Amino acid sequence: RSASDALVSYYEYNSIAEIIAAGEPSSSKVTYGLKSEVVVNYKRTQVNSGVSQTWAFIEDASGVIALDLGGGDIDAVVGDKIKGLKGTFFDGYRYGTDLYHAPQYKMVDGVVPEIVSSNNELNVVKATLKEVIQDTLKYCSHIVEISNVCGTFETLTDLTGTRDDYFLYDGEDPAYEMHYVPSLHTGDPIIGEN
């Protein structure tokens, strides 16, 4: 071990829920290892201020967390079960005292998780649009099937180009509205016939 390695504290946890319960450490030199196998439920790449960033959202039986891969990537695809994660933990962004972003786990450079199996079943949470809007953090990083929703879309052209913007409304209470811009992500929402 190098002298700098000796300054890094390392803790292992059995589940995503245990990492979240442990909370964000006071030092960025603390690394959390995840012993459980997790399933990749979504991956996307986005560009922020010209910098490419890849995210893999992972789940186990205890919860879901956003895995920040920075400018790197992992070979795993949606439905793959992986193990051997090591990273730093960040419990989310705050506005005042309110949390408004899901917890994040950022991979340590050089750590390559092992793919254990593929085509695993994903956990889909069923909800209404109103429920998602009223308790957004409960649904962060989950795959959510929204029922009883109606909506419109319009093609907009601005300085970023031409894109389709979706405007979704709760079927029971149209006052609950969500604006979705698919072009910000690598995947579009899966919209059923109804």
BAFI-3210 file (N, C-alpha, C; in Angstrom, 3 decimals, decimal comma, padded with zeros to 6 digits):
// residues 194
n [1|2|3|4|5|6|7|8|9|10|11|12|13|14|15|16|17|18|19|20|21|22|23|24|25|26|27|28|29|30|31|32|33|34|35|36|37|38|39|40|41|42|43|44|45|46|47|48|49|50|51|52|53|54|55|56|57|58|59|60|61|62|63|64|65|66|67|68|69|70|71|72|73|74|75|76|77|78|79|80|81|82|83|84|85|86|87|88|89|90|91|92|93|94|95|96|97|98|99|100|101|102|103|104|105|106|107|108|109|110|111|112|113|114|115|116|117|118|119|120|121|122|123|124|125|126|127|128|129|130|131|132|133|134|135|136|137|138|139|140|141|142|143|144|145|146|147|148|149|150|151|152|153|154|155|156|157|158|159|160|161|162|163|164|165|166|167|168|169|170|171|172|173|174|175|176|177|178|179|180|181|182|183|184|185|186|187|188|189|190|191|192|193|194]
n.u [000,846|000,393|001,476|-000,587|-002,802|-003,079|-004,380|-006,977|-010,156|-011,978|-015,054|-017,292|-020,449|-023,559|-025,758|-027,582|-029,326|-028,038|-025,772|-026,955|-028,150|-025,869|-024,973|-023,645|-020,175|-017,965|-015,615|-014,035|-012,301|-013,234|-014,182|-016,777|-017,562|-019,582|-021,058|-023,157|-024,841|-025,975|-028,508|-028,426|-030,607|-031,021|-029,339|-027,576|-026,155|-025,066|-024,468|-022,933|-022,246|-020,406|-019,032|-018,939|-020,939|-021,607|-024,200|-025,299|-028,037|-028,643|-029,946|-030,925|-032,486|-033,045|-033,097|-032,526|-030,003|-028,154|-025,509|-022,645|-020,606|-018,880|-016,777|-016,293|-017,224|-019,078|-019,051|-021,453|-024,945|-028,427|-030,303|-028,245|-026,617|-024,380|-021,291|-018,919|-018,503|-017,008|-016,864|-017,368|-019,686|-022,505|-025,062|-027,001|-028,289|-029,131|-031,644|-031,749|-033,033|-034,233|-034,046|-033,331|-032,417|-031,627|-029,644|-026,144|-023,604|-020,316|-018,085|-014,872|-011,856|-010,471|-011,700|-013,340|-016,388|-017,651|-019,512|-022,173|-024,501|-026,919|-029,833|-031,642|-034,646|-036,310|-037,227|-040,276|-041,964|-045,254|-047,322|-049,242|-049,200|-049,619|-048,852|-046,100|-045,238|-045,930|-044,259|-041,472|-038,773|-039,105|-039,443|-037,176|-034,609|-035,796|-037,505|-040,451|-043,826|-046,333|-049,705|-053,004|-052,709|-052,650|-051,838|-049,955|-047,915|-045,504|-043,743|-040,848|-038,738|-035,674|-032,708|-031,260|-031,977|-034,343|-036,945|-039,076|-041,303|-042,848|-045,928|-047,347|-050,244|-051,966|-054,543|-056,690|-056,414|-055,828|-054,346|-051,877|-048,976|-046,414|-043,489|-041,657|-038,586|-037,411|-035,035|-032,990|-031,990|-030,728|-032,653|-036,109|-039,316|-041,288|-044,148|-047,400|-050,339|-052,569]
n.v [-001,208|002,250|005,402|007,248|005,547|004,621|006,635|006,414|005,506|002,486|000,840|-001,910|-002,932|-004,752|-004,228|-001,938|-000,369|-000,340|001,191|003,662|004,159|004,427|006,868|009,999|010,299|012,373|012,933|012,963|010,959|008,537|005,263|003,158|-000,229|-002,497|-005,448|-007,000|-008,456|-006,606|-005,322|-003,835|-001,330|000,700|002,713|005,613|008,220|011,504|014,912|017,429|020,743|020,350|018,111|014,634|012,306|009,298|007,301|004,598|003,047|001,225|-001,688|-003,560|-005,987|-004,286|-001,604|001,249|002,973|005,713|005,192|006,769|007,030|008,820|010,031|007,558|004,077|001,005|-002,442|-003,691|-004,076|-003,038|-005,101|-006,796|-008,521|-007,428|-007,390|-006,438|-003,706|-000,598|002,517|006,091|007,818|009,904|011,724|013,215|016,189|019,296|021,733|024,265|022,768|020,688|017,623|017,028|015,333|012,039|009,659|009,112|006,997|006,905|005,400|004,116|004,954|002,638|000,364|-002,489|-003,840|-007,206|-009,069|-011,007|-012,332|-012,250|-010,671|-010,421|-010,125|-007,012|-004,721|-003,249|-000,400|000,438|003,255|006,325|009,362|011,536|010,514|010,143|012,779|013,955|012,623|012,536|011,701|009,142|007,626|008,021|006,933|004,473|002,133|003,168|002,490|004,316|004,756|005,527|008,015|010,932|012,866|015,212|016,074|018,218|019,444|021,201|023,895|025,281|026,990|024,726|022,911|020,722|019,112|016,667|017,449|016,200|016,476|015,471|014,411|013,718|011,352|011,372|013,724|016,397|018,651|017,882|017,834|016,833|017,700|016,406|015,886|014,089|014,213|014,897|012,633|009,270|007,422|007,089|007,612|004,689|004,388|003,313|002,044|003,192]
n.w [000,000|-000,681|000,782|000,508|000,242|002,833|004,097|003,366|004,390|004,653|004,298|004,422|003,133|003,232|001,641|-000,525|000,959|003,463|002,888|002,280|004,762|006,334|005,560|004,246|004,362|006,353|005,144|001,946|001,545|002,285|001,496|000,348|000,244|-001,587|-000,859|-001,794|-004,664|-007,424|-009,661|-012,849|-013,653|-015,431|-017,841|-018,800|-020,803|-020,553|-021,526|-019,875|-019,813|-021,899|-021,027|-021,032|-019,293|-017,616|-016,302|-014,274|-013,079|-010,200|-008,492|-005,587|-003,436|-001,365|-002,126|-004,366|-006,211|-007,633|-009,782|-010,342|-013,014|-013,973|-016,514|-017,468|-018,105|-017,695|-018,655|-018,286|-019,040|-019,123|-017,007|-016,352|-013,714|-011,287|-009,369|-006,781|-006,283|-005,485|-003,981|-003,549|-001,441|-001,766|-000,400|-001,750|-003,380|-001,817|-001,195|000,770|003,564|002,329|000,621|-002,754|-004,712|-005,665|-003,730|-004,470|-005,761|-006,367|-008,512|-007,671|-009,271|-011,548|-010,521|-011,556|-011,967|-011,597|-013,947|-013,157|-014,021|-016,736|-018,246|-016,088|-014,149|-013,848|-011,255|-011,234|-010,297|-009,568|-010,050|-009,731|-011,663|-010,008|-007,487|-007,927|-008,331|-005,888|-004,070|-004,946|-004,364|-003,361|-005,590|-007,087|-009,242|-009,620|-011,792|-013,091|-013,562|-014,815|-014,314|-015,619|-017,033|-019,042|-021,936|-023,942|-026,757|-028,182|-030,981|-030,706|-031,661|-031,001|-029,840|-029,274|-031,132|-032,841|-031,141|-029,500|-027,012|-024,112|-022,387|-019,588|-017,786|-014,751|-014,736|-012,936|-011,512|-013,111|-012,412|-011,637|-013,275|-015,538|-017,194|-019,783|-021,350|-023,782|-025,306|-023,607|-022,554|-023,115|-023,637|-024,504|-022,838|-022,166|-023,753|-023,412|-025,207|-024,028]
ca.u [000,000|001,133|001,157|-001,902|-003,811|-003,237|-005,271|-008,335|-010,929|-012,778|-016,114|-018,087|-021,862|-024,229|-026,862|-027,712|-029,985|-027,040|-024,935|-027,764|-028,309|-024,585|-024,926|-022,477|-019,080|-017,487|-014,404|-014,094|-011,310|-013,888|-014,701|-017,739|-017,658|-020,913|-020,849|-024,266|-024,969|-027,003|-028,932|-028,478|-031,975|-031,068|-028,059|-027,679|-025,018|-025,510|-023,383|-023,117|-021,209|-019,399|-018,400|-019,769|-021,052|-022,419|-024,851|-025,956|-028,866|-028,535|-030,901|-030,950|-033,781|-033,240|-033,232|-031,959|-029,088|-027,544|-024,085|-021,982|-019,410|-018,078|-016,559|-016,045|-018,381|-018,894|-019,555|-022,790|-026,100|-029,655|-030,648|-027,075|-026,326|-022,956|-020,806|-017,563|-018,506|-016,348|-017,009|-017,657|-021,133|-022,999|-026,474|-027,912|-028,252|-030,138|-032,029|-032,099|-033,004|-034,950|-033,282|-034,047|-031,781|-031,390|-028,266|-025,246|-022,454|-019,366|-017,084|-013,456|-011,107|-009,768|-012,522|-014,161|-017,274|-017,812|-020,875|-022,506|-025,500|-027,598|-031,282|-032,368|-035,902|-036,215|-038,315|-041,046|-042,847|-046,465|-047,778|-049,904|-048,358|-049,791|-048,006|-044,698|-044,977|-046,042|-043,173|-040,508|-037,595|-039,472|-039,380|-035,909|-033,754|-036,604|-038,294|-041,812|-044,922|-047,352|-051,014|-054,045|-052,071|-052,939|-050,832|-049,769|-046,531|-045,368|-042,403|-040,331|-037,442|-035,018|-031,271|-030,681|-032,436|-035,751|-037,175|-040,445|-041,493|-044,071|-046,608|-048,168|-051,183|-052,613|-055,907|-057,665|-056,227|-054,993|-053,498|-050,544|-048,416|-044,981|-042,905|-040,568|-037,832|-036,650|-033,723|-031,977|-031,572|-030,468|-033,835|-037,412|-040,230|-042,024|-045,524|-048,349|-051,433|-053,533]
ca.v [000,000|003,512|006,275|007,861|004,524|004,492|007,705|006,124|004,594|001,580|000,132|-002,776|-003,053|-005,885|-003,838|-000,519|000,281|-000,121|002,328|004,872|004,377|004,884|008,295|010,580|010,516|013,756|013,063|012,340|009,883|007,321|004,418|002,138|-001,407|-003,119|-006,887|-007,678|-008,374|-005,630|-005,389|-002,554|-001,156|001,748|003,380|006,745|009,125|012,875|015,869|018,632|021,754|019,774|016,934|013,433|011,633|008,088|006,849|003,305|002,971|-000,160|-002,050|-004,874|-006,156|-003,259|-000,250|001,662|004,104|006,159|004,879|007,776|006,470|009,929|009,945|006,157|003,224|-000,400|-003,283|-004,178|-003,444|-003,180|-006,500|-007,531|-008,520|-007,173|-007,355|-005,924|-002,248|000,205|003,907|007,119|008,000|011,270|011,469|013,982|017,647|019,901|023,126|024,512|021,493|019,671|016,818|016,995|014,437|010,726|009,367|008,705|006,167|007,148|004,344|004,424|004,713|001,360|-000,761|-003,040|-004,836|-008,485|-009,373|-012,322|-012,933|-011,296|-010,805|-010,537|-009,380|-005,703|-004,378|-002,115|000,161|000,996|004,458|007,336|010,540|012,350|009,933|010,415|014,205|014,265|012,015|012,255|010,958|007,740|006,954|008,318|005,832|003,277|002,064|003,443|002,376|005,290|004,408|006,556|009,274|011,416|013,859|015,748|016,402|019,173|019,541|022,540|024,213|026,399|027,019|023,383|022,079|020,323|017,979|016,454|017,602|015,568|017,087|014,393|014,843|012,652|011,164|011,683|015,096|017,021|019,713|017,305|017,813|016,606|018,039|015,473|016,195|012,868|014,446|015,062|011,307|008,355|006,607|007,733|006,865|003,624|004,840|002,294|002,499|003,991]
ca.w [000,000|-000,688|001,919|000,300|000,523|004,282|004,548|002,906|005,241|003,830|005,020|003,544|003,478|002,599|000,763|-000,852|002,102|004,505|002,474|002,448|006,207|006,880|005,282|003,593|005,318|006,460|004,340|000,620|001,554|002,765|000,422|000,766|-000,607|-001,587|-000,976|-002,467|-006,112|-007,794|-011,061|-013,561|-014,140|-016,447|-018,101|-019,716|-020,925|-020,795|-021,659|-019,058|-020,089|-022,788|-020,432|-021,105|-017,999|-017,711|-015,071|-014,265|-011,887|-009,741|-007,445|-004,962|-002,763|-000,330|-002,641|-005,651|-006,076|-008,885|-009,841|-011,163|-013,629|-014,478|-017,959|-017,811|-018,344|-017,349|-019,740|-017,956|-019,667|-018,340|-016,741|-015,867|-012,278|-011,114|-007,989|-006,636|-006,380|-004,464|-004,374|-002,550|-001,312|-001,664|-000,107|-002,603|-003,337|-000,954|-001,351|002,168|004,288|001,552|-000,314|-004,013|-005,669|-005,071|-003,342|-005,543|-005,421|-007,459|-008,586|-007,501|-010,508|-011,650|-010,056|-012,633|-011,374|-012,294|-014,400|-012,621|-014,893|-017,614|-018,461|-014,827|-014,098|-013,211|-010,349|-011,750|-009,282|-010,189|-009,354|-010,557|-011,841|-008,802|-006,434|-008,260|-008,122|-004,456|-003,299|-006,001|-003,912|-003,167|-006,886|-007,759|-009,700|-009,864|-013,021|-012,633|-014,521|-014,423|-014,869|-015,674|-017,403|-020,383|-022,248|-025,284|-027,045|-029,258|-031,528|-030,465|-032,249|-030,331|-030,104|-029,123|-032,245|-032,847|-030,241|-029,038|-025,570|-023,633|-021,250|-019,046|-016,754|-013,993|-015,233|-011,885|-011,054|-014,142|-011,872|-011,515|-014,622|-015,651|-018,493|-020,023|-022,563|-024,071|-025,914|-022,565|-022,125|-024,226|-023,882|-024,383|-021,979|-022,858|-023,650|-023,856|-026,070|-023,258]
c.u [000,874|000,722|-000,217|-003,019|-004,094|-004,188|-006,732|-008,998|-011,850|-013,776|-016,892|-019,504|-022,496|-025,304|-026,819|-028,337|-028,991|-026,120|-025,684|-027,929|-027,014|-024,406|-023,634|-021,378|-018,612|-016,239|-014,579|-013,105|-011,908|-014,493|-015,637|-017,705|-019,054|-020,732|-021,950|-024,163|-026,130|-027,308|-028,944|-029,892|-032,091|-029,667|-028,316|-026,378|-025,578|-024,288|-023,749|-021,951|-020,059|-018,702|-019,374|-019,760|-022,009|-022,933|-025,391|-026,758|-028,954|-029,509|-030,571|-032,291|-034,078|-033,438|-032,533|-031,057|-028,515|-026,038|-023,436|-020,678|-018,501|-017,962|-016,311|-017,328|-018,069|-019,514|-020,987|-023,871|-027,322|-030,013|-029,477|-026,976|-024,821|-022,586|-019,395|-017,480|-017,780|-016,453|-017,205|-019,157|-021,475|-024,509|-027,456|-027,767|-029,376|-030,407|-032,553|-031,967|-033,667|-034,022|-034,034|-033,331|-031,467|-029,925|-027,446|-024,062|-021,486|-018,246|-015,677|-012,755|-010,406|-010,561|-013,418|-015,065|-017,377|-019,273|-021,165|-023,486|-026,180|-029,088|-032,059|-033,624|-035,699|-037,430|-039,012|-042,035|-044,041|-046,970|-048,604|-048,944|-048,429|-048,893|-046,525|-044,347|-044,992|-044,879|-042,062|-039,339|-037,881|-039,284|-038,073|-035,138|-034,500|-037,158|-039,740|-042,785|-046,040|-048,656|-051,941|-053,439|-052,514|-051,915|-050,835|-048,275|-046,541|-043,922|-041,945|-038,983|-036,880|-033,524|-030,600|-031,083|-033,908|-035,916|-038,665|-040,473|-042,837|-044,619|-047,609|-049,015|-051,764|-054,070|-056,984|-057,602|-055,273|-054,131|-052,059|-049,996|-046,917|-044,544|-041,697|-039,907|-036,946|-035,251|-032,622|-031,375|-031,319|-031,699|-035,117|-038,266|-040,929|-043,497|-046,455|-049,485|-052,404|-052,856]
c.v [001,247|004,340|006,910|006,858|004,406|005,550|007,448|005,137|003,769|000,834|-000,700|-002,899|-004,170|-005,490|-002,341|000,225|000,564|001,049|003,630|005,194|004,877|006,377|008,746|010,818|011,966|013,996|012,370|011,187|008,555|006,562|003,367|000,988|-001,999|-004,607|-007,588|-007,545|-007,428|-005,766|-003,978|-002,398|-000,071|002,300|004,554|007,529|010,501|013,764|017,105|019,567|021,165|018,540|015,756|012,721|010,456|007,689|005,443|003,258|001,506|-000,417|-003,411|-004,960|-005,027|-001,845|-000,025|002,869|004,440|005,911|005,824|007,199|007,555|009,849|008,520|005,387|001,845|-001,215|-003,737|-003,377|-003,663|-004,664|-007,335|-007,412|-008,386|-007,221|-006,787|-004,414|-001,616|001,649|004,841|007,383|009,461|011,174|012,355|015,476|018,174|021,337|023,534|023,198|020,368|018,963|016,787|016,184|013,134|010,541|008,846|007,928|006,330|006,128|004,890|004,082|003,365|000,161|-001,208|-004,110|-006,093|-008,649|-010,814|-013,056|-011,835|-011,598|-011,054|-009,676|-008,070|-005,451|-003,121|-001,675|000,797|002,168|005,318|008,522|011,433|011,833|010,237|011,872|014,546|013,719|011,569|011,403|009,476|006,947|007,192|007,042|004,522|003,301|002,181|003,284|003,291|004,931|005,619|007,935|009,657|012,485|014,309|015,860|017,427|019,212|020,990|022,717|025,427|026,333|025,658|022,460|021,777|019,090|017,865|016,571|016,989|016,334|016,050|014,917|013,623|012,564|011,505|013,147|015,817|018,191|019,210|017,051|017,571|016,925|017,144|015,793|014,988|013,124|014,675|013,732|010,427|007,519|007,385|006,976|005,795|003,938|003,789|002,899|003,404|005,062]
c.w [000,000|000,524|001,747|000,551|002,015|004,835|004,179|003,860|004,355|004,711|004,020|004,074|002,665|001,602|000,479|000,325|003,225|004,160|002,701|003,929|006,846|006,639|004,640|004,620|005,301|005,616|002,998|000,509|002,040|001,582|001,020|-000,252|-000,480|-001,859|-001,757|-003,988|-006,409|-009,283|-011,642|-014,110|-015,201|-016,625|-019,022|-019,708|-021,225|-020,908|-020,867|-019,313|-020,908|-022,257|-020,462|-019,753|-018,139|-016,333|-015,296|-012,971|-011,480|-008,596|-006,868|-004,234|-001,784|-000,874|-003,958|-005,415|-007,456|-008,814|-010,837|-011,697|-014,196|-015,986|-018,417|-018,071|-017,776|-018,474|-019,513|-018,681|-018,775|-018,235|-016,273|-014,352|-012,133|-009,639|-007,981|-006,762|-005,198|-004,912|-003,209|-002,571|-001,077|-001,494|-000,862|-002,429|-002,455|-001,366|000,019|002,911|003,509|000,576|-001,639|-005,089|-004,961|-004,686|-004,520|-004,974|-006,592|-007,414|-008,388|-008,820|-010,452|-011,181|-011,209|-012,022|-012,242|-012,702|-014,012|-013,524|-015,709|-017,684|-017,174|-014,870|-013,337|-012,337|-010,883|-010,678|-009,997|-009,361|-010,301|-010,686|-010,605|-007,677|-006,678|-007,971|-006,627|-003,635|-004,247|-005,529|-003,684|-004,457|-007,637|-008,039|-009,889|-011,277|-012,571|-013,786|-014,035|-015,116|-014,830|-015,935|-018,810|-020,703|-023,685|-025,533|-028,160|-029,706|-031,412|-031,149|-031,525|-030,626|-029,989|-030,263|-032,142|-031,972|-029,950|-027,530|-025,192|-022,438|-020,756|-017,898|-016,064|-014,430|-014,225|-011,470|-012,015|-013,649|-011,693|-012,915|-014,563|-017,075|-018,682|-021,356|-022,892|-024,599|-024,880|-022,153|-023,333|-024,542|-023,693|-023,368|-022,807|-022,682|-024,229|-024,684|-025,331|-022,432]
res [r|s|a|s|d|a|l|v|s|y|y|e|y|n|s|i|a|e|i|i|a|a|g|e|p|s|s|s|k|v|t|y|g|l|k|s|e|v|v|v|n|y|k|r|t|q|v|n|s|g|v|s|q|t|w|a|f|i|e|d|a|s|g|v|i|a|l|d|l|g|g|g|d|i|d|a|v|v|g|d|k|i|k|g|l|k|g|t|f|f|d|g|y|r|y|g|t|d|l|y|h|a|p|q|y|k|m|v|d|g|v|v|p|e|i|v|s|s|n|n|e|l|n|v|v|k|a|t|l|k|e|v|i|q|d|t|l|k|y|c|s|h|i|v|e|i|s|n|v|c|g|t|f|e|t|l|t|d|l|t|g|t|r|d|d|y|f|l|y|d|g|e|d|p|a|y|e|m|h|y|v|p|s|l|h|t|g|d|p|i|i|g|e|n]
***
